[in-house]
């Protein structure tokens, strides 16, 4: 009976002053009934100030009569004023939930089209490269980077590269096709000589 009186009193006060859950949740599709905790589904489990506000609100609604006054260092606190202020604070969290839900819903199409967008951009890049040439400066107008033409190496740089390659092959013990062919012939000759020598010994 006491809780019913508290709720009825709060309804009248909220309608008269325009405060409470309705004003605290402006911009949200969910409007909490006066005298109750905002009935929106939190994005995450209530914690921190939100949890403390909800618990404090429930205590003032359930344990403090609507016509009671509590003395504090800031003056007398009426049950109605405290409830209204707590609901206003909670309304900010409710509005945040609504905004977060709207953001996630708006982002879904962006994520769903991501793969298709990448494929289409790749198609356009290839088409523009075929049309203007992959080295054309015009590609920059489309946000594409033209391929840089390779600068021919000078004779000095070519000689340095060849010397480095020979040094690397020598270090690793690798051989070229011609050297492999010579090694194969030598191995074949040694094998033939060994076989013939073995036949002579047997004979």
N, C-alpha and C positions, 0 to 999 in steps of 0.2 A: 504494500500500500504506500509506504514511504517513497519507494523508488518511482512509483507512478506519479506521485505528487511532484517530485523533483523534475520529472520529464515534462509534465504539464506546465509547471512554472517556467521552465526554460524555454518552451515553445513560445509562450506569450512574450517573454523578454526579448527573444531573438527577433520576433516579428516587429516589435516596437523599436528596437535599436538598429536592426539590420546587421547585427554581428552574429558570430557563432559559426557553425559548420558551413552554412550556405555561403556567407561572404568569404570565409576562409578558403573555400575551394573554388573560387572564381577561376574560370578557364579550364575547369575539369568537367568531364562528362558525368562524373559521379558526384551526387549531392547527398551528403549524409543527413539523416534526420536529426533534428535538434535534440540535444540531451543524450546523444549516443556517439560512440567512436566512429569516425568516418569509415564507411563500409566499402572502401576500395581495396583491391588486392595489391598489397605492396610488391614492388619488383623484387625485393629481398626481404628476408625475415627482419622484423623490426628489431633494432638495436640502438644503442647509444641514446641520444636525446629523444628519438622517436619512441623507443620502448618506455623510457621514463615518463614521457608526456602521457602516453596511453595509460600506464599504470596509475599515474597521478590523477588523471581524469576519471578513471573508474572509481578510485577511492573517494574523490570529492562528490561524485554522483551517488555512490552507494552508501557512504558512511556519514556524509554531512547533510543534514536536513536543508531543504531549499530556503528556509527562512532564517538560517543560522548565520552568525558572524564569527569569524576567527580573528583574534587579535594578533598583529604582527608588528615588527619594527617599522614597517612602511605604513602602518595604519590598520584599520579594520578591513578585513577581507570578507565580502559576502560570497556565499556559495555560488550565486548566479554569475557574479563578475569573474570569479576564478574559473568556472566552467567555460564561460565564453572565451576567455583569454587562452586557455589550454586548447580549445577547439580551433582557434585562429592559428596557433602555432602548428597544430597537426595538419591544418588545411594546406600549409606550405609543402609538407611532405606529400600530401595527396596530389597536389598540382605537379610536383616533381615526378611522381609515378606516372601520371597521365602523359607528361612530356616525354618521358623515357619510353613509354609504350608506343607513342606516336612516332618517335624517332626510329625505333626498331621496325615498325610497320613500313615506314617510308624507305628504309634502307634495304628491305627485302628485294624489291625489283632491281636495285643496283647490283646486289650480289648475284641474283639469278641471271642477269644479262652479261655478267663479267666475261664468261668464256666466249659468248657470241660476239661481244664487242672486240675482244682480242683477235678473233679469227677474221672479222670484217676489216679491221685496221690493217692486218697483215695482207689481206687481199688488195686493199687500196694501195698499200706501199709497193707491192709487186707491180700493179697496173701502172702506177706513176713512174716506176723505174723503167718499165718497158716503153712508156710513152716519151719520156724525156731523157732517159739514160741514167744509169745509177750514179754517174759522176756529175750530173747536171746541177748547177747552183739553184735552179728553180725548185728543187726538192725542199729547200729551206723554207719556202713559202707555205709548205704543208706540214712544217714541223719535223721534217725528215733530214737526216744528215747524209749528204752525198758521200759516196766512197771516194777516198783520195787515190789518185793515180799513183802507181808505184814509180819511184824515181830510180832510173837505171843506176846500178852500181858502177863506180869507176873501176878502171883496171887494177888500181892499187887495192881497192876494197875486195875485188874478186880474188886477187892473189892471197890476201890475208884470210879470206874465208876458206879458200882451198887448203892453205897451210894448217888452219885450225882443224879442218876435217881430217887431214892426214894424221895429225897428231892424236886426234881422238880415236881413230881406227887403230893406230899403233898401240895406244894405251889400253884399249879394250881387246886387242888381238883379233879384230874383225878383218875379213878379207873381201875383196871384190870378186865379181864373176870370173875375171881372167885368172886370178890367183887360185880360186877354187877349182878351175878347170885343170890347171897345172898340178895341183895337189892330187886331183883325181887320177891323172895320167901316171904320176909317180907311184901312187898307191897301187894302181893296176899292174904296173911293171914289177913292183916288189912282190905282189901276190903271185904273178906268173913265174918269176924267178924262183920263188919258194916252192911252188908246186913242181917245177922241173927238177930242182935239186932233190926234192923228196923222191921223185921217180928214179933218179940216177942211183940214189942210195939203195932203194929197194931192188933195182936191177943188179 
